[in-house]
Amino acid sequence: MIGTDGDWRRVRFVYFVATVAVGDLRTASAREEGEVRAWLREKAVRHGGSW
């Protein structure tokens, strides 16, 4: 998430930014969170945290 405006959130995806209603979002599962954290760690190792 990159920003908020009341009931709306601005979310950055790989190639675009979308505005999404809060009610349409859900909390990530433990598996999803783990996948994203692993991806972020890999990117930090590969690019030194500057990507």
Backbone as a printed PyTorch tensor [residue, N CA C, xyz], in Angstrom:
tensor([[[  0.8470,  -1.1670,   0.0000],
         [  0.0000,   0.0000,   0.0000],
         [  0.8950,   1.2330,   0.0000]],

        [[  0.5520,   2.2160,  -0.8260],
         [  1.3880,   3.4120,  -0.9130],
         [  0.6730,   4.6740,  -0.4650]],

        [[ -0.5990,   4.5780,  -0.1280],
         [ -1.2960,   5.7620,   0.3380],
         [ -2.7220,   5.4500,   0.7380]],

        [[ -3.3240,   6.3620,   1.5090],
         [ -4.7050,   6.1800,   1.9400],
         [ -5.4820,   7.4680,   1.7120]],

        [[ -6.7760,   7.3200,   1.5300],
         [ -7.6710,   8.4640,   1.4030],
         [ -9.0380,   8.0050,   1.8730]],

        [[ -9.2960,   8.1290,   3.1770],
         [-10.5700,   7.6650,   3.7280],
         [-10.7160,   6.1640,   3.5810]],

        [[-11.7340,   5.7490,   2.8470],
         [-11.9970,   4.3290,   2.6510],
         [-11.2600,   3.7450,   1.4500]],

        [[-10.3450,   4.4870,   0.8750],
         [ -9.6330,   4.0270,  -0.3130],
         [ -8.1490,   3.8720,  -0.0150]],

        [[ -7.5110,   2.9130,  -0.6640],
         [ -6.0770,   2.6740,  -0.5340],
         [ -5.4640,   2.6690,  -1.9270]],

        [[ -4.2830,   3.2740,  -2.0460],
         [ -3.5510,   3.2150,  -3.3150],
         [ -2.5210,   2.1030,  -3.1640]],

        [[ -2.5750,   1.1650,  -4.0700],
         [ -1.7580,  -0.0310,  -3.9900],
         [ -0.8890,  -0.1210,  -5.2400]],

        [[  0.4250,  -0.3200,  -5.0520],
         [  1.3220,  -0.4580,  -6.1940],
         [  1.4800,  -1.9300,  -6.5140]],

        [[  1.1780,  -2.2780,  -7.7340],
         [  1.4110,  -3.6280,  -8.2220],
         [  2.7020,  -3.5920,  -9.0310]],

        [[  3.0560,  -4.6440,  -9.7040],
         [  4.3380,  -4.7010, -10.4010],
         [  4.4440,  -3.6050, -11.4550]],

        [[  3.4170,  -3.4130, -12.2710],
         [  3.5200,  -2.4780, -13.3820],
         [  2.5120,  -1.3380, -13.3330]],

        [[  1.7000,  -1.2390, -12.2930],
         [  0.7000,  -0.1860, -12.2580],
         [  0.2890,   0.1160, -10.8220]],

        [[ -0.4000,   1.2150, -10.6320],
         [ -0.9450,   1.6020,  -9.3350],
         [ -2.4550,   1.5850,  -9.4570]],

        [[ -3.1370,   1.0390,  -8.4690],
         [ -4.5950,   0.9620,  -8.4790],
         [ -5.1460,   1.5810,  -7.2100]],

        [[ -6.3470,   2.1200,  -7.2940],
         [ -7.0720,   2.5840,  -6.1190],
         [ -8.1210,   1.5240,  -5.8060]],

        [[ -8.1030,   1.0160,  -4.5650],
         [ -8.9310,  -0.1100,  -4.1830],
         [ -9.7430,   0.2630,  -2.9520]],

        [[-11.0270,  -0.0860,  -2.9560],
         [-11.8710,   0.1500,  -1.7820],
         [-11.3820,  -0.7280,  -0.6340]],

        [[-11.3660,  -0.1840,   0.5640],
         [-10.8800,  -0.9090,   1.7390],
         [-11.6250,  -2.2250,   1.9180]],

        [[-12.9210,  -2.2170,   1.7050],
         [-13.7200,  -3.4280,   1.8850],
         [-13.3550,  -4.5420,   0.9270]],

        [[-12.6730,  -4.2310,  -0.1560],
         [-12.2620,  -5.2420,  -1.1310],
         [-10.9230,  -5.8680,  -0.7930]],

        [[-10.2270,  -5.3490,   0.2330],
         [ -8.9230,  -5.8770,   0.6330],
         [ -9.1010,  -6.9120,   1.7360]],

        [[ -8.1720,  -7.8300,   1.8150],
         [ -8.1680,  -8.7920,   2.9060],
         [ -6.7400,  -8.9190,   3.4310]],

        [[ -6.6100,  -9.4060,   4.6210],
         [ -5.2980,  -9.6400,   5.2050],
         [ -4.6530, -10.8180,   4.5030]],

        [[ -3.3810, -10.7190,   4.2420],
         [ -2.6550, -11.8140,   3.5990],
         [ -2.6180, -13.0260,   4.5160]],

        [[ -2.6490, -14.2100,   3.9050],
         [ -2.4870, -15.4360,   4.6840],
         [ -1.0220, -15.5360,   5.1090]],

        [[ -0.7510, -16.4220,   6.0440],
         [  0.6320, -16.6220,   6.4970],
         [  1.5070, -17.0680,   5.3270]],

        [[  0.9790, -17.9090,   4.4610],
         [  1.7340, -18.3710,   3.2870],
         [  2.0490, -17.2110,   2.3490]],

        [[  1.0500, -16.3910,   2.0510],
         [  1.2570, -15.2410,   1.1670],
         [  2.2840, -14.2800,   1.7510]],

        [[  2.1640, -14.0040,   3.0420],
         [  3.1160, -13.1050,   3.6890],
         [  4.5320, -13.6680,   3.6160]],

        [[  4.6670, -14.9650,   3.8360],
         [  5.9800, -15.5970,   3.7520],
         [  6.5760, -15.5020,   2.3600]],

        [[  5.7430, -15.6810,   1.3350],
         [  6.2160, -15.5870,  -0.0480],
         [  6.7170, -14.1750,  -0.3600]],

        [[  5.9780, -13.1720,   0.0970],
         [  6.3810, -11.7880,  -0.1640],
         [  7.6530, -11.4480,   0.5980]],

        [[  7.7380, -11.8780,   1.8560],
         [  8.9480, -11.6080,   2.6390],
         [ 10.1700, -12.2850,   2.0230]],

        [[ 10.0130, -13.5110,   1.5210],
         [ 11.1190, -14.2140,   0.8640],
         [ 11.5320, -13.4660,  -0.3990]],

        [[ 10.5660, -12.9940,  -1.1600],
         [ 10.8480, -12.2400,  -2.3850],
         [ 11.6040, -10.9520,  -2.0550]],

        [[ 11.1700, -10.2550,  -0.9990],
         [ 11.8400,  -9.0190,  -0.5920],
         [ 13.2750,  -9.2880,  -0.1340]],

        [[ 13.4740, -10.3750,   0.6230],
         [ 14.8340, -10.7400,   1.0560],
         [ 15.7180, -11.0300,  -0.1480]],

        [[ 15.1890, -11.7750,  -1.1120],
         [ 15.9550, -12.0950,  -2.3220],
         [ 16.3440, -10.8250,  -3.0760]],

        [[ 15.4170,  -9.8980,  -3.1950],
         [ 15.7030,  -8.6370,  -3.8830],
         [ 16.7620,  -7.8320,  -3.1260]],

        [[ 16.6800,  -7.8140,  -1.7960],
         [ 17.6540,  -7.0700,  -1.0030],
         [ 19.0480,  -7.6750,  -1.1630]],

        [[ 19.1420,  -8.9980,  -1.2020],
         [ 20.4430,  -9.6620,  -1.3940],
         [ 20.9690,  -9.3590,  -2.7920]],

        [[ 20.1050,  -9.4660,  -3.7770],
         [ 20.5220,  -9.2940,  -5.1620],
         [ 20.8840,  -7.8490,  -5.4840]],

        [[ 20.1550,  -6.8950,  -4.9020],
         [ 20.3320,  -5.4940,  -5.2800],
         [ 20.7920,  -4.6020,  -4.1330]],

        [[ 21.1440,  -5.1980,  -3.0170],
         [ 21.6480,  -4.4360,  -1.8900],
         [ 20.6150,  -3.5380,  -1.2350]],

        [[ 19.3520,  -3.8740,  -1.3790],
         [ 18.2880,  -3.0860,  -0.7640],
         [ 17.9660,  -1.8200,  -1.5380]],

        [[ 18.5940,  -1.5910,  -2.6740],
         [ 18.3520,  -0.3820,  -3.4710],
         [ 17.7330,  -0.7690,  -4.8150]],

        [[ 16.4960,  -1.1130,  -4.8150],
         [ 15.8760,  -1.5130,  -6.0800],
         [ 14.5660,  -0.8780,  -6.2770]]])
